[in-house]
């Protein structure tokens, strides 16, 4: 199926993304991994006026510890979290579950921004 026409924005900073989300409100959808959104678009079950692709925002990717808690960025690929020593050391149950998410190809593109 062919995807519907939508406006496309690719901010490179969180501030730009926030401005776009404020401008478009409920008419916008954010695109991180696309594993869920793209099929919804193809089936016409989602019809945003604009896609805001947050993949180019470097500060939204990665695994770190903040205030004693693990922080996984919105654009961090599942396989990155799966291979993270931080996740393995601090959240062993998550580390055990991550390899069970779909196929390896899915984990290489999918994000935990659900």
MOGI-V884740 format. One record per pair of residues at least 12 apart in sequence whose ideal C-beta (glycine too) atoms are under 10 Angstrom apart, sorted by the first residue. I is the first residue (numbers start at 1). J is the second residue. Records with the same first field share a line. If there is no record, write none. Layout:
I=J / J
//
This chain:
1=39 / 41 / 42 / 43 / 44
2=41 / 42
3=38 / 41 / 42 / 44 / 51
4=41 / 42 / 44 / 46 / 47 / 48
5=49
6=27 / 28 / 29 / 31 / 41 / 46 / 47 / 48 / 49 / 50 / 51
7=24 / 27 / 28 / 48 / 49 / 50 / 51 / 52
8=31 / 50 / 51 / 52 / 53
9=21 / 23 / 24 / 28 / 30 / 31 / 50 / 51 / 52 / 53 / 54
10=31 / 51 / 52 / 53 / 54 / 55 / 56 / 57
11=52 / 53 / 54 / 55 / 56 / 57
12=54 / 55 / 56 / 57 / 58 / 59
13=56 / 57 / 58 / 59 / 60
14=54 / 57 / 58 / 59 / 60 / 74
15=57
16=52 / 54 / 56 / 57
17=30 / 52 / 53 / 54 / 56 / 57 / 60 / 74
18=52
20=50 / 52 / 54
21=50 / 52 / 54
23=50 / 52
24=48 / 49 / 50 / 51 / 52
25=49
26=48 / 49
27=47 / 48 / 49 / 50
28=48 / 49 / 50 / 51 / 52
29=41 / 46 / 47 / 48 / 49 / 50 / 51 / 52 / 53
30=48 / 50 / 51 / 52 / 53 / 54 / 55 / 74 / 75 / 113
31=48 / 51 / 52 / 53 / 54 / 55 / 75 / 111 / 113
32=52 / 53 / 54 / 55 / 57 / 60 / 61 / 73 / 74 / 75 / 76 / 77 / 109 / 110 / 111 / 112 / 113 / 114
33=55 / 74 / 75 / 76 / 77 / 78 / 106 / 107 / 108 / 109 / 110 / 111 / 112 / 113 / 114
34=51 / 53 / 55 / 109 / 110 / 111
35=78 / 101 / 102 / 106 / 107 / 109 / 110 / 111 / 113 / 114
36=110 / 111 / 113 / 114
37=51
38=51
53=75
54=73 / 74 / 75 / 111 / 113
55=74 / 75 / 111
56=75
57=73 / 74 / 75
58=73 / 75
59=73 / 74 / 75
60=73 / 74 / 75 / 76 / 111 / 113
61=73 / 74 / 75 / 76 / 77 / 80 / 111
62=75 / 76 / 80 / 81 / 84 / 86
63=76 / 80 / 81 / 83 / 84 / 85 / 86 / 87 / 90 / 91
64=76 / 84 / 86
65=86 / 89 / 90
68=90
69=90 / 91
70=84 / 86 / 87 / 89 / 90 / 91 / 94
71=86
72=84 / 86 / 87 / 91 / 94 / 111 / 112 / 113
73=111 / 112 / 113
74=111 / 112 / 113 / 114
75=111 / 112 / 113
76=111 / 112 / 113
77=107 / 108 / 109 / 110 / 111 / 112
78=98 / 99 / 101 / 102 / 104 / 106 / 107 / 108 / 109 / 110 / 111 / 112
79=98 / 99 / 101 / 104 / 105 / 106 / 107 / 108 / 109 / 110
80=98 / 107 / 108 / 111 / 112
81=94 / 95 / 98 / 101 / 107 / 111 / 112
82=94 / 95 / 96 / 97 / 98 / 99 / 100 / 101 / 104 / 107 / 108
83=95 / 98 / 99 / 107
84=98
94=112
98=112
//
